[in-house]
Amino acid sequence: MEKLMKPVEYAQELGISRQAVYAKIKRGILTAKSVDGKLYIVVNTSENKDVEKSTQERKFPSSGKETTVKQKENKDYAALLDAKDETISVLQNTVKDLKKSNKQISKTLKGEIDLLKEAFHEMRTLYVHQLEQKKPVETIDIYTEEEDNSNWISLKKFLKKENIKKEKEQVKVKKRLNKAYKNGDIRLMKVEGKLKLNAEEDYQDLLD
């Protein structure tokens, strides 16, 4: 007859770890089946009796047995070593699975990071392009070389033309001209911060 035992109970009966029991199931040494979502070890009644008998013999050694206490202890040590090896094997497999999972996670994260970098680069390029399009055009007084040569003259030439040589008078005229420019006098303009005057206009009102 068959008997169902929990892995923990079976491990306690044999004096081994639960990991060793699961390792035996995985290798096909033990038969197991799932009942209502729980895993059980399938044990023959005769096998179970042998297990109980072996357990009792370990607990209560008989002096009439041919096997000595030392031999039993050696068997116990062998069982412990076997359980140790099974546990190590289970742990090694677990470590391999974890390494594989971590490698897959790292690969996935690297791919996501690369995608984010590309997206950020594209957004930055687009943003810079939009800024360049929205950049205000600097308003400056534009004039042609022909106009500069024929109509517009520098302040220095104007002072020379009007024969204003004294420094005190030059300073006075400069102030009046700058004031007129600020007030919107169309006879004057500034190019690169320098005052220009229309040579065809009359400035007597600013000189008197």
C-alpha positions in Angstrom: 0.0 0.0 0.0 1.0 3.6 -0.6 1.2 6.3 2.0 1.5 10.1 1.5 4.0 12.0 3.5 4.8 15.7 3.6 8.4 16.5 2.5 9.1 17.9 6.0 7.9 14.7 7.6 9.9 12.5 5.2 13.0 14.6 5.8 12.6 14.2 9.6 12.1 10.4 9.3 15.3 10.0 7.3 17.2 12.7 9.2 18.0 14.8 6.1 17.2 18.3 5.0 14.1 19.4 3.0 16.4 20.6 0.2 17.8 17.0 -0.1 14.2 15.7 -0.3 13.3 18.1 -3.1 16.6 17.2 -4.9 15.7 13.5 -4.8 12.2 14.3 -6.2 13.8 16.3 -9.0 16.2 13.5 -9.9 13.4 10.9 -9.8 14.7 9.1 -6.8 11.5 9.8 -4.9 8.0 9.7 -6.3 5.8 12.7 -5.5 2.4 13.9 -6.4 0.3 17.0 -5.9 -2.9 16.8 -3.8 -5.1 19.9 -3.5 -2.1 22.0 -4.6 0.2 20.5 -2.0 3.2 18.2 -2.7 3.4 14.8 -1.0 5.9 12.0 -1.1 4.5 8.6 -2.2 5.9 6.0 0.2 5.1 2.2 0.1 4.0 0.8 3.4 6.8 -1.7 3.4 9.3 1.0 2.7 7.8 3.1 5.5 8.2 0.2 7.9 11.8 -0.1 6.9 12.3 3.6 7.5 10.7 3.3 10.9 12.7 0.2 11.7 15.9 1.9 10.6 15.0 5.0 12.7 14.3 2.8 15.8 17.5 0.9 15.3 19.4 4.2 15.3 17.7 5.4 18.4 17.8 2.0 20.3 20.7 -0.1 19.1 20.6 -3.8 20.1 23.6 -5.4 21.4 22.6 -8.6 19.7 22.9 -7.1 16.3 25.9 -8.0 14.1 26.2 -4.3 13.1 28.2 -2.5 15.7 27.4 1.0 17.0 30.5 2.3 15.2 29.1 1.1 11.9 25.8 2.7 12.5 27.5 5.9 13.3 29.4 5.6 10.1 26.1 5.2 8.2 24.7 8.2 9.9 27.7 10.2 8.9 27.3 8.9 5.3 23.6 10.0 5.4 24.6 13.4 6.6 27.2 13.7 3.9 24.7 12.6 1.3 22.3 15.2 2.6 25.0 17.8 2.5 25.8 17.0 -1.1 22.2 17.2 -2.1 21.8 20.5 -0.3 24.9 21.9 -2.1 23.5 20.7 -5.4 20.2 22.4 -4.9 21.9 25.6 -3.8 24.2 25.6 -6.8 21.2 25.2 -9.2 19.4 28.0 -7.4 22.5 30.2 -7.8 22.7 29.4 -11.5 19.0 30.3 -11.9 19.5 33.6 -10.1 22.5 34.5 -12.2 20.5 33.7 -15.4 17.6 35.8 -14.2 19.9 38.7 -13.2 21.6 38.6 -16.6 18.3 38.8 -18.3 17.2 41.7 -16.1 20.4 43.6 -16.7 20.1 43.1 -20.4 16.5 44.4 -20.3 17.5 47.4 -18.2 20.4 48.2 -20.5 18.0 48.2 -23.5 15.6 50.5 -21.7 18.4 52.9 -20.8 19.6 53.0 -24.4 16.1 53.8 -25.6 15.8 56.6 -23.0 19.1 58.1 -24.1 18.0 58.1 -27.7 14.7 59.7 -26.8 16.4 62.4 -24.7 18.8 63.1 -27.6 16.0 63.5 -30.1 14.0 65.7 -27.7 17.0 67.9 -27.0 17.7 68.3 -30.8 14.1 69.2 -31.4 14.1 71.7 -28.6 17.3 73.4 -29.8 15.8 73.6 -33.3 12.7 75.3 -32.0 14.7 77.7 -29.9 16.7 78.7 -33.0 13.5 79.3 -34.9 12.0 81.4 -32.1 15.2 83.4 -31.6 14.4 87.1 -32.0 16.1 88.9 -34.9 18.2 91.8 -33.6 16.9 95.1 -34.8 19.7 97.3 -36.1 19.8 100.3 -38.3 20.4 98.9 -41.8 21.9 101.0 -44.5 23.7 100.4 -47.7 27.2 101.3 -48.5 25.9 103.7 -51.1 23.7 105.4 -48.5 26.6 105.6 -46.1 28.9 107.2 -48.7 26.4 109.6 -50.1 23.8 110.5 -47.5 25.0 109.4 -44.0 28.2 110.7 -42.4 29.9 110.2 -39.1 29.8 112.6 -36.2 33.4 113.4 -36.8 32.8 114.3 -40.4 29.8 116.4 -39.4 31.8 118.4 -36.9 34.5 119.0 -39.5 31.9 120.0 -42.1 30.3 122.5 -39.7 33.8 123.7 -38.7 33.3 123.0 -35.0 36.9 122.6 -33.7 36.8 123.6 -30.1 36.4 120.6 -27.8 33.9 122.3 -25.5 31.7 123.1 -28.5 32.0 119.6 -29.8 30.9 118.1 -26.5 27.9 120.4 -26.5 26.9 119.5 -30.0 27.3 115.8 -29.3 24.9 116.0 -26.4 22.3 117.8 -28.4 22.6 115.3 -31.3 22.3 112.3 -29.0 19.3 113.9 -27.3 17.7 114.5 -30.6 18.3 110.8 -31.6 16.7 109.6 -28.4 13.7 111.8 -29.1 13.2 110.1 -32.4 14.8 112.6 -34.8 14.7 110.8 -38.2 17.8 112.9 -39.3 19.9 110.7 -37.1 20.6 107.0 -36.6 23.0 104.7 -34.9 25.1 102.0 -36.5 27.0 99.7 -34.2 26.6 102.2 -31.5 28.0 105.1 -33.5 25.9 108.1 -34.4 25.3 108.8 -38.1 23.8 112.0 -39.6 22.0 112.5 -42.9 24.2 114.9 -44.9 21.3 116.2 -46.9 19.5 117.5 -43.8 19.9 120.8 -42.0 20.9 120.8 -38.3 21.0 124.5 -37.6 18.2 124.2 -35.0 20.6 121.9 -33.0 23.6 124.1 -33.4 22.1 127.4 -32.4 
